[in-house]
């Protein structure tokens, strides 16, 4: 008998996401993302420079996955 091997899950790339990428992934606009951050319901941004911030891609992906699991 042959045993079926499940396909490996694709590796999630760990990187810094800029705001436009976070907006595209979540479907939320800037004001709502910052509102969720203030209330502790969204991952905090990481300061990259004087006028630049980004988000940890793994934290954002985990946040999205948790929201998906709440709907099921």
CHARMM-style PDB file with segment names, atoms N, HN, CA, C and O in Angstrom:
ATOM      1  N   UNK     1       0.839  -1.182   0.000  1.00  0.00      PROA
ATOM      2  CA  UNK     1       0.000   0.000   0.000  1.00  0.00      PROA
ATOM      3  C   UNK     1       0.879   1.238   0.000  1.00  0.00      PROA
ATOM      4  O   UNK     1       1.895   1.300   0.693  1.00  0.00      PROA
ATOM      5  N   UNK     2       0.480   2.200  -0.773  1.00  0.00      PROA
ATOM      6  HN  UNK     2      -0.344   2.150  -1.336  1.00  0.00      PROA
ATOM      7  CA  UNK     2       1.251   3.445  -0.766  1.00  0.00      PROA
ATOM      8  C   UNK     2       0.581   4.463   0.146  1.00  0.00      PROA
ATOM      9  O   UNK     2      -0.641   4.608   0.174  1.00  0.00      PROA
ATOM     10  N   UNK     3       1.397   5.134   0.861  1.00  0.00      PROA
ATOM     11  HN  UNK     3       2.390   5.016   0.839  1.00  0.00      PROA
ATOM     12  CA  UNK     3       0.902   6.148   1.782  1.00  0.00      PROA
ATOM     13  C   UNK     3       0.947   7.500   1.094  1.00  0.00      PROA
ATOM     14  O   UNK     3       1.973   7.878   0.529  1.00  0.00      PROA
ATOM     15  N   UNK     4      -0.159   8.230   1.136  1.00  0.00      PROA
ATOM     16  HN  UNK     4      -0.993   7.923   1.595  1.00  0.00      PROA
ATOM     17  CA  UNK     4      -0.187   9.550   0.497  1.00  0.00      PROA
ATOM     18  C   UNK     4       0.521  10.570   1.368  1.00  0.00      PROA
ATOM     19  O   UNK     4       0.256  10.675   2.566  1.00  0.00      PROA
ATOM     20  N   UNK     5       1.417  11.313   0.757  1.00  0.00      PROA
ATOM     21  HN  UNK     5       1.632  11.228  -0.216  1.00  0.00      PROA
ATOM     22  CA  UNK     5       2.100  12.383   1.467  1.00  0.00      PROA
ATOM     23  C   UNK     5       1.373  13.688   1.187  1.00  0.00      PROA
ATOM     24  O   UNK     5       1.161  14.043   0.028  1.00  0.00      PROA
ATOM     25  N   UNK     6       0.989  14.405   2.234  1.00  0.00      PROA
ATOM     26  HN  UNK     6       1.161  14.116   3.176  1.00  0.00      PROA
ATOM     27  CA  UNK     6       0.332  15.692   1.996  1.00  0.00      PROA
ATOM     28  C   UNK     6       1.319  16.668   1.360  1.00  0.00      PROA
ATOM     29  O   UNK     6       2.522  16.622   1.616  1.00  0.00      PROA
ATOM     30  N   UNK     7       0.784  17.536   0.538  1.00  0.00      PROA
ATOM     31  HN  UNK     7      -0.193  17.574   0.330  1.00  0.00      PROA
ATOM     32  CA  UNK     7       1.638  18.551  -0.078  1.00  0.00      PROA
ATOM     33  C   UNK     7       2.156  19.501   0.988  1.00  0.00      PROA
ATOM     34  O   UNK     7       1.414  19.865   1.900  1.00  0.00      PROA
ATOM     35  N   UNK     8       3.402  19.904   0.891  1.00  0.00      PROA
ATOM     36  HN  UNK     8       4.005  19.609   0.150  1.00  0.00      PROA
ATOM     37  CA  UNK     8       3.931  20.850   1.884  1.00  0.00      PROA
ATOM     38  C   UNK     8       3.233  22.206   1.753  1.00  0.00      PROA
ATOM     39  O   UNK     8       2.914  22.665   0.656  1.00  0.00      PROA
ATOM     40  N   UNK     9       3.012  22.816   2.889  1.00  0.00      PROA
ATOM     41  HN  UNK     9       3.271  22.444   3.781  1.00  0.00      PROA
ATOM     42  CA  UNK     9       2.407  24.146   2.880  1.00  0.00      PROA
ATOM     43  C   UNK     9       3.410  25.161   2.354  1.00  0.00      PROA
ATOM     44  O   UNK     9       4.601  25.061   2.648  1.00  0.00      PROA
ATOM     45  N   UNK    10       2.949  26.129   1.587  1.00  0.00      PROA
ATOM     46  HN  UNK    10       1.981  26.211   1.349  1.00  0.00      PROA
ATOM     47  CA  UNK    10       3.884  27.139   1.099  1.00  0.00      PROA
ATOM     48  C   UNK    10       4.433  27.959   2.270  1.00  0.00      PROA
ATOM     49  O   UNK    10       3.704  28.305   3.199  1.00  0.00      PROA
ATOM     50  N   UNK    11       5.694  28.251   2.207  1.00  0.00      PROA
ATOM     51  HN  UNK    11       6.286  27.969   1.452  1.00  0.00      PROA
ATOM     52  CA  UNK    11       6.326  29.049   3.258  1.00  0.00      PROA
ATOM     53  C   UNK    11       5.852  30.492   3.143  1.00  0.00      PROA
ATOM     54  O   UNK    11       5.806  31.059   2.051  1.00  0.00      PROA
ATOM     55  N   UNK    12       5.504  31.069   4.270  1.00  0.00      PROA
ATOM     56  HN  UNK    12       5.541  30.609   5.157  1.00  0.00      PROA
ATOM     57  CA  UNK    12       5.103  32.468   4.287  1.00  0.00      PROA
ATOM     58  C   UNK    12       6.373  33.297   4.389  1.00  0.00      PROA
ATOM     59  O   UNK    12       7.203  33.091   5.274  1.00  0.00      PROA
ATOM     60  N   UNK    13       6.501  34.211   3.490  1.00  0.00      PROA
ATOM     61  HN  UNK    13       5.827  34.378   2.770  1.00  0.00      PROA
ATOM     62  CA  UNK    13       7.688  35.059   3.475  1.00  0.00      PROA
ATOM     63  C   UNK    13       7.623  36.043   4.643  1.00  0.00      PROA
ATOM     64  O   UNK    13       6.624  36.743   4.813  1.00  0.00      PROA
ATOM     65  N   UNK    14       8.666  36.094   5.433  1.00  0.00      PROA
ATOM     66  HN  UNK    14       9.477  35.526   5.295  1.00  0.00      PROA
ATOM     67  CA  UNK    14       8.726  37.004   6.567  1.00  0.00      PROA
ATOM     68  C   UNK    14       9.419  38.284   6.116  1.00  0.00      PROA
ATOM     69  O   UNK    14      10.617  38.298   5.834  1.00  0.00      PROA
ATOM     70  N   UNK    15       8.635  39.360   6.056  1.00  0.00      PROA
ATOM     71  HN  UNK    15       7.662  39.349   6.285  1.00  0.00      PROA
ATOM     72  CA  UNK    15       9.182  40.642   5.622  1.00  0.00      PROA
ATOM     73  C   UNK    15       8.353  41.765   6.187  1.00  0.00      PROA
ATOM     74  O   UNK    15       7.361  41.531   6.878  1.00  0.00      PROA
ATOM     75  N   UNK    16       8.749  42.962   5.901  1.00  0.00      PROA
ATOM     76  HN  UNK    16       9.555  43.152   5.340  1.00  0.00      PROA
ATOM     77  CA  UNK    16       8.016  44.152   6.336  1.00  0.00      PROA
ATOM     78  C   UNK    16       7.060  44.560   5.225  1.00  0.00      PROA
ATOM     79  O   UNK    16       7.456  44.714   4.070  1.00  0.00      PROA
ATOM     80  N   UNK    17       5.791  44.733   5.597  1.00  0.00      PROA
ATOM     81  HN  UNK    17       5.470  44.608   6.536  1.00  0.00      PROA
ATOM     82  CA  UNK    17       4.777  45.184   4.648  1.00  0.00      PROA
ATOM     83  C   UNK    17       4.567  46.677   4.805  1.00  0.00      PROA
ATOM     84  O   UNK    17       4.462  47.181   5.923  1.00  0.00      PROA
ATOM     85  N   UNK    18       4.507  47.373   3.702  1.00  0.00      PROA
ATOM     86  HN  UNK    18       4.592  46.963   2.794  1.00  0.00      PROA
ATOM     87  CA  UNK    18       4.189  48.802   3.748  1.00  0.00      PROA
ATOM     88  C   UNK    18       2.670  48.961   3.765  1.00  0.00      PROA
ATOM     89  O   UNK    18       1.932  48.002   3.536  1.00  0.00      PROA
ATOM     90  N   UNK    19       2.215  50.178   4.038  1.00  0.00      PROA
ATOM     91  HN  UNK    19       2.814  50.957   4.224  1.00  0.00      PROA
ATOM     92  CA  UNK    19       0.794  50.413   4.254  1.00  0.00      PROA
ATOM     93  C   UNK    19      -0.068  49.987   3.068  1.00  0.00      PROA
ATOM     94  O   UNK    19      -1.132  49.401   3.268  1.00  0.00      PROA
ATOM     95  N   UNK    20       0.363  50.263   1.850  1.00  0.00      PROA
ATOM     96  HN  UNK    20       1.228  50.738   1.688  1.00  0.00      PROA
ATOM     97  CA  UNK    20      -0.466  49.896   0.698  1.00  0.00      PROA
ATOM     98  C   UNK    20      -0.659  48.384   0.609  1.00  0.00      PROA
ATOM     99  O   UNK    20      -1.723  47.922   0.195  1.00  0.00      PROA
ATOM    100  N   UNK    21       0.354  47.610   0.992  1.00  0.00      PROA
ATOM    101  HN  UNK    21       1.218  47.986   1.328  1.00  0.00      PROA
ATOM    102  CA  UNK    21       0.224  46.151   0.990  1.00  0.00      PROA
ATOM    103  C   UNK    21      -0.729  45.686   2.088  1.00  0.00      PROA
ATOM    104  O   UNK    21      -1.525  44.770   1.880  1.00  0.00      PROA
ATOM    105  N   UNK    22      -0.645  46.322   3.256  1.00  0.00      PROA
ATOM    106  HN  UNK    22       0.001  47.066   3.425  1.00  0.00      PROA
ATOM    107  CA  UNK    22      -1.534  45.969   4.365  1.00  0.00      PROA
ATOM    108  C   UNK    22      -2.978  46.303   3.981  1.00  0.00      PROA
ATOM    109  O   UNK    22      -3.891  45.525   4.258  1.00  0.00      PROA
ATOM    110  N   UNK    23      -3.182  47.449   3.349  1.00  0.00      PROA
ATOM    111  HN  UNK    23      -2.440  48.081   3.124  1.00  0.00      PROA
ATOM    112  CA  UNK    23      -4.524  47.819   2.891  1.00  0.00      PROA
ATOM    113  C   UNK    23      -5.051  46.787   1.902  1.00  0.00      PROA
ATOM    114  O   UNK    23      -6.216  46.397   1.980  1.00  0.00      PROA
ATOM    115  N   UNK    24      -4.210  46.343   0.975  1.00  0.00      PROA
ATOM    116  HN  UNK    24      -3.264  46.660   0.911  1.00  0.00      PROA
ATOM    117  CA  UNK    24      -4.637  45.367  -0.030  1.00  0.00      PROA
ATOM    118  C   UNK    24      -4.973  44.020   0.615  1.00  0.00      PROA
ATOM    119  O   UNK    24      -5.952  43.379   0.236  1.00  0.00      PROA
ATOM    120  N   UNK    25      -4.164  43.590   1.587  1.00  0.00      PROA
ATOM    121  HN  UNK    25      -3.368  44.111   1.895  1.00  0.00      PROA
ATOM    122  CA  UNK    25      -4.390  42.294   2.237  1.00  0.00      PROA
ATOM    123  C   UNK    25      -5.634  42.302   3.113  1.00  0.00      PROA
ATOM    124  O   UNK    25      -6.366  41.313   3.149  1.00  0.00      PROA
ATOM    125  N   UNK    26      -5.886  43.401   3.821  1.00  0.00      PROA
ATOM    126  HN  UNK    26      -5.291  44.204   3.792  1.00  0.00      PROA
ATOM    127  CA  UNK    26      -7.002  43.449   4.770  1.00  0.00      PROA
ATOM    128  C   UNK    26      -8.285  43.987   4.154  1.00  0.00      PROA
ATOM    129  O   UNK    26      -9.379  43.661   4.614  1.00  0.00      PROA
ATOM    130  N   UNK    27      -8.161  44.797   3.134  1.00  0.00      PROA
ATOM    131  HN  UNK    27      -7.272  45.062   2.761  1.00  0.00      PROA
ATOM    132  CA  UNK    27      -9.338  45.451   2.566  1.00  0.00      PROA
ATOM    133  C   UNK    27      -9.722  46.707   3.329  1.00  0.00      PROA
ATOM    134  O   UNK    27     -10.749  47.321   3.039  1.00  0.00      PROA
ATOM    135  N   UNK    28      -8.901  47.096   4.308  1.00  0.00      PROA
ATOM    136  HN  UNK    28      -8.067  46.598   4.543  1.00  0.00      PROA
ATOM    137  CA  UNK    28      -9.168  48.281   5.113  1.00  0.00      PROA
ATOM    138  C   UNK    28      -8.330  49.457   4.632  1.00  0.00      PROA
ATOM    139  O   UNK    28      -7.232  49.280   4.104  1.00  0.00      PROA
ATOM    140  N   UNK    29      -8.853  50.636   4.819  1.00  0.00      PROA
ATOM    141  HN  UNK    29      -9.745  50.780   5.248  1.00  0.00      PROA
ATOM    142  CA  UNK    29      -8.110  51.849   4.495  1.00  0.00      PROA
ATOM    143  C   UNK    29      -7.292  52.284   5.705  1.00  0.00      PROA
ATOM    144  O   UNK    29      -7.454  51.764   6.810  1.00  0.00      PROA
ATOM    145  N   UNK    30      -6.413  53.247   5.468  1.00  0.00      PROA
ATOM    146  HN  UNK    30      -6.282  53.669   4.571  1.00  0.00      PROA
ATOM    147  CA  UNK    30      -5.467  53.736   6.456  1.00  0.00      PROA
ATOM    148  C   UNK    30      -6.112  54.103   7.787  1.00  0.00      PROA
ATOM    149  O   UNK    30      -5.654  53.661   8.841  1.00  0.00      PROA
ATOM    150  N   UNK    31      -7.164  54.901   7.747  1.00  0.00      PROA
ATOM    151  HN  UNK    31      -7.537  55.260   6.891  1.00  0.00      PROA
ATOM    152  CA  UNK    31      -7.787  55.373   8.991  1.00  0.00      PROA
ATOM    153  C   UNK    31      -8.305  54.211   9.836  1.00  0.00      PROA
ATOM    154  O   UNK    31      -8.169  54.226  11.059  1.00  0.00      PROA
ATOM    155  N   UNK    32      -8.895  53.214   9.198  1.00  0.00      PROA
ATOM    156  HN  UNK    32      -9.006  53.202   8.204  1.00  0.00      PROA
ATOM    157  CA  UNK    32      -9.431  52.085   9.950  1.00  0.00      PROA
ATOM    158  C   UNK    32      -8.301  51.226  10.530  1.00  0.00      PROA
ATOM    159  O   UNK    32      -8.407  50.745  11.658  1.00  0.00      PROA
ATOM    160  N   UNK    33      -7.243  51.038   9.778  1.00  0.00      PROA
ATOM    161  HN  UNK    33      -7.157  51.429   8.861  1.00  0.00      PROA
ATOM    162  CA  UNK    33      -6.091  50.280  10.272  1.00  0.00      PROA
ATOM    163  C   UNK    33      -5.515  50.946  11.521  1.00  0.00      PROA
ATOM    164  O   UNK    33      -5.240  50.275  12.516  1.00  0.00      PROA
ATOM    165  N   UNK    34      -5.333  52.262  11.466  1.00  0.00      PROA
ATOM    166  HN  UNK    34      -5.556  52.807  10.658  1.00  0.00      PROA
ATOM    167  CA  UNK    34      -4.785  52.978  12.623  1.00  0.00      PROA
ATOM    168  C   UNK    34      -5.758  52.968  13.800  1.00  0.00      PROA
ATOM    169  O   UNK    34      -5.333  52.918  14.954  1.00  0.00      PROA
ATOM    170  N   UNK    35      -7.048  53.013  13.517  1.00  0.00      PROA
ATOM    171  HN  UNK    35      -7.392  53.054  12.579  1.00  0.00      PROA
ATOM    172  CA  UNK    35      -8.048  52.932  14.585  1.00  0.00      PROA
ATOM    173  C   UNK    35      -7.979  51.573  15.274  1.00  0.00      PROA
ATOM    174  O   UNK    35      -8.028  51.495  16.502  1.00  0.00      PROA
ATOM    175  N   UNK    36      -7.865  50.504  14.491  1.00  0.00      PROA
ATOM    176  HN  UNK    36      -7.825  50.566  13.494  1.00  0.00      PROA
ATOM    177  CA  UNK    36      -7.724  49.168  15.070  1.00  0.00      PROA
ATOM    178  C   UNK    36      -6.434  49.045  15.878  1.00  0.00      PROA
ATOM    179  O   UNK    36      -6.424  48.414  16.935  1.00  0.00      PROA
ATOM    180  N   UNK    37      -5.355  49.639  15.393  1.00  0.00      PROA
ATOM    181  HN  UNK    37      -5.363  50.152  14.535  1.00  0.00      PROA
ATOM    182  CA  UNK    37      -4.088  49.614  16.129  1.00  0.00      PROA
ATOM    183  C   UNK    37      -4.242  50.305  17.484  1.00  0.00      PROA
ATOM    184  O   UNK    37      -3.792  49.786  18.506  1.00  0.00      PROA
ATOM    185  N   UNK    38      -4.882  51.482  17.485  1.00  0.00      PROA
ATOM    186  HN  UNK    38      -5.247  51.903  16.655  1.00  0.00      PROA
ATOM    187  CA  UNK    38      -5.063  52.226  18.744  1.00  0.00      PROA
ATOM    188  C   UNK    38      -5.859  51.423  19.770  1.00  0.00      PROA
ATOM    189  O   UNK    38      -5.599  51.503  20.971  1.00  0.00      PROA
ATOM    190  N   UNK    39      -6.831  50.647  19.287  1.00  0.00      PROA
ATOM    191  HN  UNK    39      -7.043  50.582  18.312  1.00  0.00      PROA
ATOM    192  CA  UNK    39      -7.659  49.875  20.212  1.00  0.00      PROA
ATOM    193  C   UNK    39      -7.052  48.501  20.528  1.00  0.00      PROA
ATOM    194  O   UNK    39      -7.660  47.707  21.245  1.00  0.00      PROA
ATOM    195  N   UNK    40      -5.857  48.220  19.996  1.00  0.00      PROA
ATOM    196  HN  UNK    40      -5.363  48.865  19.414  1.00  0.00      PROA
ATOM    197  CA  UNK    40      -5.175  46.965  20.282  1.00  0.00      PROA
ATOM    198  C   UNK    40      -5.727  45.772  19.525  1.00  0.00      PROA
ATOM    199  O   UNK    40      -5.506  44.628  19.921  1.00  0.00      PROA
ATOM    200  N   UNK    41      -6.448  46.031  18.432  1.00  0.00      PROA
ATOM    201  HN  UNK    41      -6.627  46.960  18.110  1.00  0.00      PROA
ATOM    202  CA  UNK    41      -7.072  44.957  17.667  1.00  0.00      PROA
ATOM    203  C   UNK    41      -6.369  44.665  16.348  1.00  0.00      PROA
ATOM    204  O   UNK    41      -6.892  43.914  15.525  1.00  0.00      PROA
ATOM    205  N   UNK    42      -5.205  45.242  16.138  1.00  0.00      PROA
ATOM    206  HN  UNK    42      -4.781  45.853  16.807  1.00  0.00      PROA
ATOM    207  CA  UNK    42      -4.431  45.027  14.918  1.00  0.00      PROA
ATOM    208  C   UNK    42      -2.953  45.135  15.280  1.00  0.00      PROA
ATOM    209  O   UNK    42      -2.598  45.898  16.178  1.00  0.00      PROA
ATOM    210  N   UNK    43      -2.089  44.390  14.602  1.00  0.00      PROA
ATOM    211  HN  UNK    43      -2.378  43.770  13.873  1.00  0.00      PROA
ATOM    212  CA  UNK    43      -0.655  44.466  14.916  1.00  0.00      PROA
ATOM    213  C   UNK    43      -0.117  45.897  14.821  1.00  0.00      PROA
ATOM    214  O   UNK    43      -0.508  46.667  13.943  1.00  0.00      PROA
ATOM    215  N   UNK    44       0.769  46.227  15.724  1.00  0.00      PROA
ATOM    216  HN  UNK    44       1.086  45.602  16.437  1.00  0.00      PROA
ATOM    217  CA  UNK    44       1.367  47.560  15.744  1.00  0.00      PROA
ATOM    218  C   UNK    44       2.357  47.734  14.599  1.00  0.00      PROA
ATOM    219  O   UNK    44       3.052  46.796  14.211  1.00  0.00      PROA
ATOM    220  N   UNK    45       2.406  48.933  14.076  1.00  0.00      PROA
ATOM    221  HN  UNK    45       1.841  49.695  14.392  1.00  0.00      PROA
ATOM    222  CA  UNK    45       3.354  49.266  13.019  1.00  0.00      PROA
ATOM    223  C   UNK    45       4.756  49.376  13.614  1.00  0.00      PROA
ATOM    224  O   UNK    45       4.932  49.676  14.794  1.00  0.00      PROA
ATOM    225  N   UNK    46       5.728  49.127  12.774  1.00  0.00      PROA
ATOM    226  HN  UNK    46       5.585  48.883  11.815  1.00  0.00      PROA
ATOM    227  CA  UNK    46       7.142  49.239  13.148  1.00  0.00      PROA
ATOM    228  C   UNK    46       7.692  50.493  12.487  1.00  0.00      PROA
ATOM    229  O   UNK    46       7.560  50.662  11.274  1.00  0.00      PROA
ATOM    230  N   UNK    47       8.306  51.370  13.265  1.00  0.00      PROA
ATOM    231  HN  UNK    47       8.414  51.232  14.249  1.00  0.00      PROA
ATOM    232  CA  UNK    47       8.878  52.586  12.699  1.00  0.00      PROA
ATOM    233  C   UNK    47      10.121  52.224  11.897  1.00  0.00      PROA
ATOM    234  O   UNK    47      11.043  51.592  12.411  1.00  0.00      PROA
ATOM    235  N   UNK    48      10.133  52.634  10.628  1.00  0.00      PROA
ATOM    236  HN  UNK    48       9.383  53.147  10.211  1.00  0.00      PROA
ATOM    237  CA  UNK    48      11.261  52.353   9.743  1.00  0.00      PROA
ATOM    238  C   UNK    48      12.134  53.578   9.528  1.00  0.00      PROA
ATOM    239  O   UNK    48      13.306  53.457   9.173  1.00  0.00      PROA
ATOM    240  N   UNK    49      11.575  54.731   9.737  1.00  0.00      PROA
ATOM    241  HN  UNK    49      10.623  54.829  10.025  1.00  0.00      PROA
ATOM    242  CA  UNK    49      12.293  55.981   9.540  1.00  0.00      PROA
ATOM    243  C   UNK    49      11.438  57.123  10.056  1.00  0.00      PROA
ATOM    244  O   UNK    49      10.431  56.899  10.728  1.00  0.00      PROA
ATOM    245  N   UNK    50      11.835  58.335   9.747  1.00  0.00      PROA
ATOM    246  HN  UNK    50      12.653  58.517   9.202  1.00  0.00      PROA
ATOM    247  CA  UNK    50      11.101  59.496  10.231  1.00  0.00      PROA
ATOM    248  C   UNK    50       9.659  59.497   9.736  1.00  0.00      PROA
ATOM    249  O   UNK    50       8.734  59.780  10.498  1.00  0.00      PROA
ATOM    250  N   UNK    51       9.474  59.180   8.463  1.00  0.00      PROA
ATOM    251  HN  UNK    51      10.225  58.950   7.845  1.00  0.00      PROA
ATOM    252  CA  UNK    51       8.134  59.202   7.882  1.00  0.00      PROA
ATOM    253  C   UNK    51       7.732  57.872   7.271  1.00  0.00      PROA
ATOM    254  O   UNK    51       6.938  57.834   6.331  1.00  0.00      PROA
ATOM    255  N   UNK    52       8.267  56.793   7.789  1.00  0.00      PROA
ATOM    256  HN  UNK    52       8.912  56.823   8.552  1.00  0.00      PROA
ATOM    257  CA  UNK    52       7.975  55.485   7.203  1.00  0.00      PROA
ATOM    258  C   UNK    52       7.679  54.461   8.294  1.00  0.00      PROA
ATOM    259  O   UNK    52       8.387  54.385   9.298  1.00  0.00      PROA
ATOM    260  N   UNK    53       6.631  53.680   8.086  1.00  0.00      PROA
ATOM    261  HN  UNK    53       6.056  53.742   7.270  1.00  0.00      PROA
ATOM    262  CA  UNK    53       6.299  52.576   8.980  1.00  0.00      PROA
ATOM    263  C   UNK    53       6.000  51.342   8.142  1.00  0.00      PROA
ATOM    264  O   UNK    53       5.752  51.430   6.939  1.00  0.00      PROA
ATOM    265  N   UNK    54       6.027  50.203   8.796  1.00  0.00      PROA
ATOM    266  HN  UNK    54       6.228  50.132   9.773  1.00  0.00      PROA
ATOM    267  CA  UNK    54       5.691  48.949   8.141  1.00  0.00      PROA
ATOM    268  C   UNK    54       5.154  47.986   9.181  1.00  0.00      PROA
ATOM    269  O   UNK    54       5.203  48.252  10.382  1.00  0.00      PROA
ATOM    270  N   UNK    55       4.645  46.869   8.706  1.00  0.00      PROA
ATOM    271  HN  UNK    55       4.605  46.652   7.730  1.00  0.00      PROA
ATOM    272  CA  UNK    55       4.086  45.853   9.580  1.00  0.00      PROA
ATOM    273  C   UNK    55       4.778  44.536   9.317  1.00  0.00      PROA
ATOM    274  O   UNK    55       5.140  44.233   8.180  1.00  0.00      PROA
ATOM    275  N   UNK    56       4.961  43.752  10.361  1.00  0.00      PROA
ATOM    276  HN  UNK    56       4.666  43.998  11.285  1.00  0.00      PROA
ATOM    277  CA  UNK    56       5.541  42.421  10.253  1.00  0.00      PROA
ATOM    278  C   UNK    56       4.553  41.546   9.475  1.00  0.00      PROA
ATOM    279  O   UNK    56       3.402  41.402   9.885  1.00  0.00      PROA
ATOM    280  N   UNK    57       4.992  40.968   8.367  1.00  0.00      PROA
ATOM    281  HN  UNK    57       5.927  41.086   8.035  1.00  0.00      PROA
ATOM    282  CA  UNK    57       4.096  40.191   7.506  1.00  0.00      PROA
ATOM    283  C   UNK    57       3.496  38.992   8.234  1.00  0.00      PROA
ATOM    284  O   UNK    57       2.336  38.650   8.004  1.00  0.00      PROA
ATOM    285  N   UNK    58       4.273  38.348   9.112  1.00  0.00      PROA
ATOM    286  HN  UNK    58       5.215  38.626   9.299  1.00  0.00      PROA
ATOM    287  CA  UNK    58       3.758  37.187   9.835  1.00  0.00      PROA
ATOM    288  C   UNK    58       2.651  37.585  10.804  1.00  0.00      PROA
ATOM    289  O   UNK    58       1.670  36.858  10.958  1.00  0.00      PROA
ATOM    290  N   UNK    59       2.805  38.739  11.460  1.00  0.00      PROA
ATOM    291  HN  UNK    59       3.602  39.329  11.335  1.00  0.00      PROA
ATOM    292  CA  UNK    59       1.767  39.212  12.383  1.00  0.00      PROA
ATOM    293  C   UNK    59       0.483  39.535  11.628  1.00  0.00      PROA
ATOM    294  O   UNK    59      -0.608  39.210  12.096  1.00  0.00      PROA
ATOM    295  N   UNK    60       0.604  40.167  10.471  1.00  0.00      PROA
ATOM    296  HN  UNK    60       1.490  40.431  10.092  1.00  0.00      PROA
ATOM    297  CA  UNK    60      -0.576  40.520   9.678  1.00  0.00      PROA
ATOM    298  C   UNK    60      -1.258  39.248   9.166  1.00  0.00      PROA
ATOM    299  O   UNK    60      -2.482  39.137   9.229  1.00  0.00      PROA
ATOM    300  N   UNK    61      -0.474  38.287   8.660  1.00  0.00      PROA
ATOM    301  HN  UNK    61       0.520  38.377   8.609  1.00  0.00      PROA
ATOM    302  CA  UNK    61      -1.047  37.031   8.168  1.00  0.00      PROA
ATOM    303  C   UNK    61      -1.743  36.267   9.296  1.00  0.00      PROA
ATOM    304  O   UNK    61      -2.806  35.683   9.088  1.00  0.00      PROA
ATOM    305  N   UNK    62      -1.146  36.270  10.488  1.00  0.00      PROA
ATOM    306  HN  UNK    62      -0.283  36.745  10.658  1.00  0.00      PROA
ATOM    307  CA  UNK    62      -1.758  35.602  11.637  1.00  0.00      PROA
ATOM    308  C   UNK    62      -3.067  36.294  12.008  1.00  0.00      PROA
ATOM    309  O   UNK    62      -4.056  35.624  12.307  1.00  0.00      PROA
ATOM    310  N   UNK    63      -3.084  37.621  11.991  1.00  0.00      PROA
ATOM    311  HN  UNK    63      -2.281  38.165  11.748  1.00  0.00      PROA
ATOM    312  CA  UNK    63      -4.290  38.385  12.298  1.00  0.00      PROA
ATOM    313  C   UNK    63      -5.403  38.035  11.309  1.00  0.00      PROA
ATOM    314  O   UNK    63      -6.550  37.837  11.708  1.00  0.00      PROA
ATOM    315  N   UNK    64      -5.067  37.961  10.030  1.00  0.00      PROA
ATOM    316  HN  UNK    64      -4.135  38.122   9.706  1.00  0.00      PROA
ATOM    317  CA  UNK    64      -6.046  37.612   8.998  1.00  0.00      PROA
ATOM    318  C   UNK    64      -6.569  36.194   9.235  1.00  0.00      PROA
ATOM    319  O   UNK    64      -7.774  35.957   9.150  1.00  0.00      PROA
ATOM    320  N   UNK    65      -5.671  35.252   9.530  1.00  0.00      PROA
ATOM    321  HN  UNK    65      -4.692  35.444   9.599  1.00  0.00      PROA
ATOM    322  CA  UNK    65      -6.066  33.856   9.772  1.00  0.00      PROA
ATOM    323  C   UNK    65      -6.996  33.749  10.975  1.00  0.00      PROA
ATOM    324  O   UNK    65      -7.961  32.986  10.941  1.00  0.00      PROA
ATOM    325  N   UNK    66      -6.721  34.495  12.025  1.00  0.00      PROA
ATOM    326  HN  UNK    66      -5.936  35.114  12.052  1.00  0.00      PROA
ATOM    327  CA  UNK    66      -7.571  34.471  13.215  1.00  0.00      PROA
ATOM    328  C   UNK    66      -8.970  34.977  12.889  1.00  0.00      PROA
ATOM    329  O   UNK    66      -9.960  34.427  13.371  1.00  0.00      PROA
ATOM    330  N   UNK    67      -9.053  36.014  12.077  1.00  0.00      PROA
ATOM    331  HN  UNK    67      -8.249  36.461  11.685  1.00  0.00      PROA
ATOM    332  CA  UNK    67     -10.366  36.541  11.686  1.00  0.00      PROA
ATOM    333  C   UNK    67     -11.121  35.524  10.831  1.00  0.00      PROA
ATOM    334  O   UNK    67     -12.333  35.368  10.974  1.00  0.00      PROA
ATOM    335  N   UNK    68     -10.401  34.831   9.941  1.00  0.00      PROA
ATOM    336  HN  UNK    68      -9.416  34.958   9.825  1.00  0.00      PROA
ATOM    337  CA  UNK    68     -11.052  33.794   9.127  1.00  0.00      PROA
ATOM    338  C   UNK    68     -11.608  32.686  10.015  1.00  0.00      PROA
ATOM    339  O   UNK    68     -12.722  32.208   9.799  1.00  0.00      PROA
ATOM    340  N   UNK    69     -10.831  32.281  11.009  1.00  0.00      PROA
ATOM    341  HN  UNK    69      -9.926  32.669  11.185  1.00  0.00      PROA
ATOM    342  CA  UNK    69     -11.250  31.193  11.904  1.00  0.00      PROA
ATOM    343  C   UNK    69     -12.453  31.592  12.754  1.00  0.00      PROA
ATOM    344  O   UNK    69     -13.242  30.730  13.142  1.00  0.00      PROA
ATOM    345  N   UNK    70     -12.604  32.874  13.048  1.00  0.00      PROA
ATOM    346  HN  UNK    70     -11.963  33.574  12.733  1.00  0.00      PROA
ATOM    347  CA  UNK    70     -13.760  33.335  13.836  1.00  0.00      PROA
ATOM    348  C   UNK    70     -15.048  33.197  13.051  1.00  0.00      PROA
ATOM    349  O   UNK    70     -16.113  33.008  13.638  1.00  0.00      PROA
ATOM    350  N   UNK    71     -14.965  33.291  11.718  1.00  0.00      PROA
ATOM    351  HN  UNK    71     -14.099  33.444  11.242  1.00  0.00      PROA
ATOM    352  CA  UNK    71     -16.162  33.197  10.880  1.00  0.00      PROA
ATOM    353  C   UNK    71     -16.657  31.772  10.728  1.00  0.00      PROA
ATOM    354  O   UNK    71     -17.834  31.550  10.443  1.00  0.00      PROA
ATOM    355  N   UNK    72     -15.773  30.806  10.915  1.00  0.00      PROA
ATOM    356  HN  UNK    72     -14.817  30.987  11.146  1.00  0.00      PROA
ATOM    357  CA  UNK    72     -16.142  29.405  10.662  1.00  0.00      PROA
ATOM    358  C   UNK    72     -16.960  28.839  11.779  1.00  0.00      PROA
ATOM    359  OT1 UNK    72     -17.353  27.674  11.727  1.00  0.00      PROA
TER     360      UNK     72
END
